[in-house]
Amino acid sequence: MSNDDDPSPKECASPPCFMHEVDPAYASLSPTPDADAWPAVAQWRKAERERLIAQRLSLNAATRADYARQIGEALHALIGNPGGLIVGAYWPFRGEPNLLAWFEGLRARGADIALPVVVAKKTPLVFRLWQEGERLARGVWNIPFPAEGKQVQPDMVIAPVVGFDAACYRLGYGGGFFDRTLATLPESTIAIGVGYAQAAIPTIHPQPFDISMRHIVTENGITTREFRLGSTESPPTV
């Protein structure tokens, strides 16, 4: 599905997957108030990414397939009837849960599936409608993205995680694309992270530019972000 040995970037790419470690200025994100702390956090995150990705890749294909099946079942229970929803999906990369068949099942049950596209640096992702059989192009690290397809705004976004914590903060690949995208979407957008239970860590040391997921789903079940009384945020409905 992808060529991990080809690091040369193209103009467009698929999800916020495996973008190298960058500082907040590159990602057009607000820096942490404690400028002295960020370099240490960034270095720690880089080391954690390397460790967690290596751990994920050590799983054999049969185990990953079984975990993906269980993750799909948990997502099914969480989402319920997907009819009428536009779901932002992803193309699996470097051992991420392969949910392509599950996404196609959502479409058969009335949902529209969209894949993310990187259109330029320092800009949010866009989502294009896609279904199996439609033409794909290759982007950064050879990850497929819809060559055509109508641009849409998803009601729900499902994104792979490298790591995650109990507060539903997602450790990604360091490019900032996903957080930047969530910041532009309506508050009603349901953000769900998916990954393997072994990716759990005590904390990602969240920074001001990090946006937590509403749910994290693994083969072991669902973790839902706590809603705090007094928050201006509406309680989650899914």
Buried (B, 14 or more C-beta within 10 A) or exposed (E): EBEEEEEEBBEBBBBBBBBEBBEBEBBBBEEBEEEEEBEEBBEEBEEBBEEBBEBBEEBEEEEBEEBBBBBBEBBBEBBEEBEEBBBBBBBBBBBBBBBBEBBBBBBEEEBBBBBBBBEEEEEBBBBBBBBEEEEBBBBBBBBBBBBEBEEBEBBBBBBBBBBBBEBBBBBBBBBBBBBBBBEEBEEEBBBBBBBBBBBBBEEBBBBEBBBBBBBBBBBBEBBBBEEEEEEEEEEEEE
